[in-house]
C-alpha cells in the first residue's frame, strides 16, 4: 500500500472512493440485464439475511482495522514526543558537565537531531531508516562514553545514559512504525470483503432500479471512505497525513535560543 500512501489525499480519495463507487453504481444495472426482476425479487428475503451476516462480519473487520491503525498512528506521534523530551533532558543535563565534554555532547546531540529531521524523516517515507542518522547516533554515544570516562559513577552520567537509552528506543520504535501496521493478508481480506459486501446489493430486486443503484453507490462510498482512512493512517510517517518532526525541531530551536542568551 506504499504506492497508494504516497499519492495526494485528493487523488487517493478520487480513485479509491469516487471511481470505485461509480463502478459499483452500475453493478445492479449489469445484473438486471442477465437476471429478470422477478427472479431477483423472489430471493430478497433470503438474500437480506445473508447480507446482514456479511455486513456485520465486514463491519467488525473494518472497525478492528481502523482502531489498529489509529492506535499505531497515535503511538507513533507519542514516540516522537518521547524522543524529543529525552533529547531536551539531555540538553539540560549536559549543562552540568565540565568543558569540553559539555560542548562535545551538545554538538553530537544537535547533529543527531538535525540528521533525524533532514535524513531520517525522508527515509521513513519509504519505511526505511537513515544510515547517516544511525552514524550520528553512534557519534552521540561516543560523546557520552567519552564523558563517562572522566566522570564515571556520578548520578549525572547515569541520568544522561538513561535519557540516551530513551532516545534510542524511541528511534527504533518510530522506524518500526514507518514500515506499516496492517499485514498484507489483512489488506487482501479488507478489499475482497469490500467487493463481496457491495456485490451482494447487486442481487436484490427492487422495481426502482435507480434507487437501488443510488443505495449501492452510497454503500460503496461509506465502505471505501473507511478503507481510505486505513490506507492513509497505515504508515504514520508517509503520505499527506503523517507525523512530522515538529517536536524535535522545537527542541533544537529552544536549545539554540538558550545558547544565544547564555553566550557572552
Buried (B, 14 or more C-beta within 10 A) or exposed (E): BBEBBBBEEEEBBEBBBBEBBEEBBEBBBEBBEEBEEEEBEEBEEEBEEEBEEBBEEBBEBBEEBBEBBBEBBEBBBBBBBBBBBBBBBBBEBBEEBEEEBBEBBBBBBBBBBBBBBEBBBEBBBEBEBBEBBBBBBEBBBEBBEBBBEEBEEBEEBEBBBEBBEBBBBBBEBBBBBBBBBBEEEBBEBBBEBBEEBBBBBBBBBBEEEEEBBEBBBBBBBBBBEBBBBBBBBBBBBBBEEBBEBEBBBEBBEEBEEEEEEEEE
